[in-house]
């Protein structure tokens, strides 16, 4: 019985401590708000000056700057290669291409196994995790690594350092036929856009 009373007393003390700290924080917030309100009401010239300078700065901001800020805050991307009907072979090099209203300087990518939904890793897939895109090319060269033939897709998790979530369509990666010459391999890669 005494333990029960003691527990209730402890709970009550803890609750009182929380209430006191809440009131203290509320009162300090009130004082801070009151001081700011007094400062604003006693100095109208300063607020007009701030408003005027802010409007001037906004009016002189160039459209190029504001456009790039907006675009980087909300990146968009749609893959033009690879598509689901693309012929892709292990060991060939392909240009991963996309359409985007924003100039893309960097991409964080993964090659994902279409069956297990797990990333293959840069060493196995041949696709680097972090990629710097050359200004004039706007595509990414990818030499297909030592993978098992099967369905895969490319996932983009960052564009220009901004979190994103885009993926290509699922496409099929095939192995090159065995016992063919280097010239025949190069021919197959070239015909498949590699």
N, C-alpha and C positions, 0 to 999 in steps of 0.2 A: 504494500500500500504506500509506504514511504517513497519507494522508487517511482511510483506513478505520479505522486505529488511533485517530486523532484524533477521528473521529465517535463511535466506541464509547466513548471516554473522556468526551466531552461528554455523551453520553446517560447514562452512569453517574453523572456529577456531578449532572446534573439530577435523576435518580432519587433520589440520596442527599439532595439538598436537599428534595425532596418528602417523603421519609421523615422527615427531621429535623423539618420543620414539622408533620407529622402527629403525631409523638410529642410535640412541645411543646404542641400544641393538646389532645391527649388528656390530658396531664399537668395542664394548667391546668383542664380540665373536671373531672378527678378531684379536684383541690384544692377547686374551687368546690363540688362535690357533698359532699365530706367536711366542709367548713365548714358547709354548710346542714344536714347530718345532725347535727353536733354541736350547732348552735344549736337544732334541734328537740328533741333528746333532753335538753338541759339546761334547757329552759323549757317544761314541760308545761302550766303555767297559761295561757300565751299561746295555745297551740294550742286549748285548751278554750274560752277566751274568744272566739277567732275562730270556732270551730265553733258556739258558742251564738249569737253575734250574727248569723251567716249564716243559721242556721235560723230565727231570729226574723224577720229581714228577708224570707225566703222565705215564711214563714207569713203575714205581713201584706201581701204583694203583692196588689193587687186583681185580680180575674179579668178586668176590662176591659182593664187594662194588658197582662197576659200574653197575652190573646186577640189584641190588636192587634199585638203583637210577632210572634206566631206567624203571623198572617195576612199581614203585610207581608213576612215572610221567604220565604213560599211562596205567591205570588199565583196566583189562578185566575180564568179569564174564559171565558165562552162567549157568542158574539154571538147576539142575538135579531133584530137587523136590522142590516145587510142579510143576507138569505138567498138561496139560489140561485134561488128563484122570485120574488124581488122585482122590481118594475118600477121602474127607476131611470133618470131622464132628465137629460141635460146641462142645467145652468142651474137645476135645482130644488134646494131645500134639504130635507135629510132628517135625522131624529134617529138617529144611530148608537146603538143600545142593546145592552145585554149583561146577563148574569146573573153575579154574583160573590158569594161569601160575605164578601168584604171590601169595605169602603167604599173607593171609588177616588177619589183626589184629583187624580191626574195620569196621563196616558198619553202615551207616545211612539209615534207611528203613521206608517205609510206606506201609500199606495195603490199596489198592485203590479199591473202588467200581467199578465193571466193567460197570455198567449202568450209574451212575452219574459222574464217573471219579473223585470223590472227596476222599481225604484221610479219613480213618475211625478214626484215632487217636489211641494212644497207649492203653488207658483205654478200649475203646470199642473193639478194634481188638485183644488185648492181645499181640501185637507185639510192642516191645519197639522201640522208634525212634533211639536212639543211642545204638549200640550193640558192646560189646567187645567179640572177638572170641578167644577161647582158642587155643593155639598153636597146640596141638595134634588133636583136633577134626575137625577143618575146616568145621563146620556146626553150625547152630543156632537153639536152641530149641524154639519152638513156641507153646504155649497153646492157642488154638483158643478161642477168647473171645465171648461175647454175641452179635452175629451178626444176621442179617436177612439172611436166606438162599438165595443164589444167586451167580452170577459170581463175582470174585475178581481177582486181581493180586498184586504181590509184586513189589514195585518200590524201587530201590537203588539209592540214590542221592549222597552218598560219600563212597569211599573205602579208608581205611587207611588215612582219612582226606583229600583226594583229590576229587575234584568235579567229579562226574560221572553221567551217566544216563543209567541204565540198568533196565530191568523189566522181570518178569517171564511171562510165558504164562498165559492166563486167565484160571482159574480153578473154579470149582463149590464147594461151601461150603453148606453142608446139615445139617439139624437138626437131632439129635438122635431121634429114635422113642420114643414116650411117653409111660409111664407105664411099662418100662422094669427095671429089677433089675440092681444093680450096677455091678454085675458080667457080665451081658449081655452087658452093656455099655463098660466095659473094653475090652470085647471080640471084639466088633465092632471097637473100637479104635485100638487094636492090629492088627486086620486083615487089617485095612486101613493104615498100617505102622505107626500108632501113638503109 
